[in-house]
């Protein structure tokens, strides 16, 4: 059982694990409850932005994670039919980060590294296969009830972090609404081992793409490419049949042989946020607090930024400072989620779903002007890399 001055963390994705490791580094014990019996291996986030790498470096996990992926020092918008493109070089923000590049690496590669650090700390009590069914609180403590192998267990702590994702049990128990909307159309994600980098030399590691018939993105990972597609005008969702998937892939690059497809899925896209990240001794972080479109890779990164900010404040509270710091957490992180994460990801999605050729030309011309202006380009990269949002949050008191 976790000590009463410790923290209960629900959810062992990157947000919950980073929270636990950060708390341990500050000497604060925690108990980590995860419903899955093992670390999930699925098509989740794969883009890690420069300041997130800085944070992971500070807790000693960045180097191991970087070795498992591919770094890209630029990203671009490219029309794969005409090969017109606008490229942005992250070297221009090298004075603002120790990692002036993006890492492309699946988030399921990060979890085992964080688990190792959590266990090595001796301050994180980990329970996999612990399905939390209820959380409660009083003036002195929080309580989480979880089912483990059919048996009900009760865990107590001084505070609780809900990092249990978009379908958060913790958020439901608090009665906090996840306000916003769901996009009408799904996004389709396909992975393939085909080496697009050899066939299309104009590609970089991170590409936001148009073709004559489609719009989406292409991200290079160590052993495969991730390709996303939006439904075409007049379509509902992309059918996951072999013929439809093959036609989408042939639209990227026409070839005689069919593409090998490793994984394919459609997923609904949401833009939602809770009105307050805190209710008493319970605080939300990551997707439990805000759900955003994946365009731009802001979701997991924003969740890790939540975790680092919150863990710092919880450690200070556990060491005797006022728990008003937890209200400061909401004041710092929620406006950034609204203005920088939700708004920016929405703009990214709308921009890449333009179908009219003239509108696409206008976007390319605008972005070409940005890229040609060093100062404007740098300011844009500071924002899209999430550095500016972190600065804005730090200025809030």
N, C-alpha and C positions, 0 to 999 in steps of 0.2 A: 504494500500500500504506500502511496506517495505521502511524503511528509505534509503536514497541514500548511506549511509556508510555501509549498510548491505549487505548480501549475498543472492542471489537467489539459491535455491537448487532444482534440478529437479530429482525426484525419492525419494520415501519414503520407500524403503527397509532398511535393516540394515545399509547400507553404508550412505545413505542420512540422516537417522535419527540420527546415531552416529555423523555425521558432524554437524547437527543442535544442538544437545545437547552439544557437545564440544564447539561450537561457543558461545552458550548461557552462558556456564560456564565462558567464557572469557569476557562476557558482550557485545557480538556482535549479533545484531538482524539478523534474516533471515526470508525468506519466503520459505515455503516448498510446492512444487507442485507435486502432485501424480495423474497419469492418472486413476488409479482404484478408484471406489467410496468407497471401503473398503479395509482393509488389506487382501491380498490374503492368502488363506489357501491351500497350495499345497505341493507337494513332493520336496521341496527344501532342502538346506543344513541342517544337523543335528549334525555335529561334531564341537565342539568349543575347540580350543587348549589352553594350559596354558597361554601364554602371552596375548591372546585375552581376557581371563577371567580377567587377571590383569588389562587390559585397561577398560573393562566394570565395574570392581570394582571401578576404579578411578572416573568414572562418576556416580557411585551410583546405577547401575542396575544389577550387577552380582548376588547378593544374591537372588533376586526375580526370576531371570532366572534359577539359579541352582536348586531352589526348584521345578521347573516344569519338571526336567529331571532326568537323571541317570548319576552318575559320575563313571568313570572307571580309576583306577590307573595303568592300563597296557593295552597293545595291543599285538596282536600276529598274526603270520602266522600259519595256521593249515590245515592239510589234514584231512578232516572229515571221509575219508574212513579208514585210518590207525590210526588216532588220533595222528599222529606225529605232534609236534608243537614246535614253538620257541616263547617265551614270553619275552616282554621287560617291565621293571618296571619303571614307571615314577617317583618313589620316588628318583631315582638316580639324578634327576635334581632339587630336592627340594631347593637347595641353590641358584637357579637361577630364581625362580618364587614363587609367593605366592599361586599358584594353581597347584601343581604337579599332575595333573590328566586331563583327557579329560571330557568334559561335552557332553553327548548325549541328545540333545533336539532340536526339530524342530525350525527352524528360525522364523516360524510364531508366536511362543510364545514370541519371543524377541520384535517384533514390538510393541505390545500394551504397554509393559513396557516403551519402549523408547518414544512412543507417550505421555504417561502420564508425563514423565519428561520434554519433550519438551513443552507441554501445561503449566505445572506448572511453567516453567521458566519465562513466560510472554514475552519472546523475540522471540518466533517462531510463525509465522503466517502460519497456516496450511490450505491447500486447497486440499481436496480429490475430485476426479472426475474432475481434472484439466488436460486436455490433451494438453501438450505443442506441438505446431506445428512448432514453429520457434524460434530461438535465434539469437541475433545480438549484436554487440558491437561497441563502438567508443572510443575515447581517455579518456572519463570521466565515462562511465557507460556501463552496460549490460542491454539488454531487452529480456524478454521472453514473447511470446504470447501464450496464452492458451485458449482453449475452455472449458467453464464451463456451463453445462445445455444449450448448444446450443448457448451461447453468448461468444463473443471474449473479452478476458481481457488482459491487458498489465501490466507486472510487471517489475519494474526497481530495480537495485541494483548496488553496486560498482563492485562486482565480481559474478561469477556464477560457481556452481559445477554441473557437469553432472554426476549424480549417477543413471542414468535411464537404467542400465542393458545392456545386450548383444546386444539388438536391439536399442541402444541409438539414440534418435532423436538429442540430443545435438552433438554427434559425427558426425552424418550425416551432420548437419548444418555446422560444422567446416571443413568438407571435409577430415577428417582424416581416413586413411585406417586402417582396423583391419586385420593386416598381420598375416599369419600363414596358418593353414590347418584344415580340418575337418577329423576326423577318419572315416575309411570306415564303421565300424560297430557301431550300437547303443549299449547302455547299457540298460538292463531291470531292473526295480526297482519294488519290490513287498513288500507289508507290510502285516503282519499277527499277530493276537493276541496270537498265539500258544506260550506257554512258553518253548522255546528251552532251557533256562537255567536249567530247571528241568530235561529235558531228556538227555542233553549232558553236563555233569558237567565240561568238559574241556573248555567250552566256557568262555570268559571274555566279557567285554562290547563292545570291538571293535575287530573284527576278519576279517582277510583277508584269504579267504577260497579256498581250492581245494577239489573237490570230484573226484570220478573215472571218471566222465563224464563232470564235469563243473568246472568253476572258477568264483570267485566273492567275495562278502563280506557279513558280517552279523553284524549289529549294534543293540544293545539293547537300546530301549527307555523305557519310563515309562510304557506304556501300550501295546507295540507291538515290533516286530522286523522288521527291514528293511533288506531285502535281495536283493542283486544285482547279476546279471548273465551276462556273456558275451556270444555271439554266439559261438557255438561249431565250430571246424574246418570244413570248407565246407558249413556252414550255412550262410545265409544272416543275417537277424535280427531275434530275438526270436519272434515267433508268440504269440500274446496275447490271444490265445484260452484257454478255461478252461482245456483241456487235456494237452496242452503243459506246461502251468503254473503249473499244478498239478504234472507233471512228474519232473519238475525242483525242486519243493519243496520236493517231495519224495526222490530226490537224496541227499538232506541234511540229512533227517532222514526218513526212511521207517516206515510207520504206516498204520494201517488198515483203519482209517477214513480219509476222504479228508481234506485238509487244508482250513481253512477260510481265504480268501483273501480279505483284505479291499480295497486296491488300487493297481493298476498295470499300468505301462506305460513304453514305450521305449523313450529314448531321445538321440538325436545326441550329440556327444562329439566333442568339438573344442579346439584347442590350438592356440590362436591368441592374438596379442598385437598391440597397436598403437605405431607409432614411437616417439611421444612426448605427454606427458600428458597435456601439456599446449599450448594454443594458445591465446595470449593476456590476456584478463581478464577472460577467461573461462578455467576451469581445469576439467579434467576427473578423476574419481575414481571408483574402483571396476570393475564390469563386463563391464562397459562402456569403460574401458581402457584395460582390459585384460580378456580373457576367457580361463579357464583351465579345464582339466578333473577333475571329482570329487574325484578320488581315493586319499585318504589321507586327505580329508576335507580341502583343502587349499584355495578354491575359496572365500567363505564368509569371512574366517579369514583374508586372504590377503586384501580383500576389506575394512574390518574394520580397519586394520592397515593403509591402505591408508587414510581413513577418519580421523583418529586421527592425523596422520602426517600433512595432508593438513589443517585441522582446526586450528592446532597450528600456522601454517605459515600464514594463512589468517587472524587470529586474530592479529598477530603481524603487518601485513601489514596494516590492518584497523586502527591500533593504531599508525601508522606513520613510520614503518620500510619500507625499500626498497622492491618493489615487485619482486626483483631478488630472494627473498626467494621462489617464486613459481617455478622458474627454479631449485632450489635446491631440491624441492619436486620431480620433475621428476628424477633428478640425483640420489636421494636416493632410490626411490621406483621402478623405472623401471628396473634397473639391478637386484634387488632382485626378481622381478616378473619373469625375464628371467631365472636366474640361480637357484633360490630356489623354486619358485612356479611352473612355467611351466615345467622346467626340471625334478623336483622331482616328480610331478604328472605323467609325461610321463613315467619315470622309474618305478613308482609304477604300472602303468597300464600294461607296457610290462612284468614286473616280474610276475604279477598275471595271465597273459594270456599265460604262458608257459603250454604246453600240454604234452610234452614228460616226462615220469616218471623219466628218468635219470636227465634231466634238473631241475626238481622239487627237486630231492634229492640234487643236487649241490647247489641250492638256500638255502635249509634248512640247509645244512652243513655250508655254508658261514655265514648264519645268526646265527646259533648256536655258531660259533666261535666269532661273534660279542657280543652276549649275555654273553658269558663266560669271556669276557675281560671288566672289569668295566670301564676303561677309554675310550676305543673305543665305548662301548655301550653308555656311557654318551654323547660323542661327536655326535654320530648318533642321539640320542634323542634330543639333543639341536638343531640339524638341522631339523629333522622331525617335531618337535614341533614348529618350526618357530622362535625360540629364536635367533639362530645364524644369520639368515637373518636380523632380526631387529638390531642386533649389527653391522652388516656390513653396513646397511643403515645409522645408526647414526654416523658412522665414516667418511661418505662422507661429504665433505664441498664444 
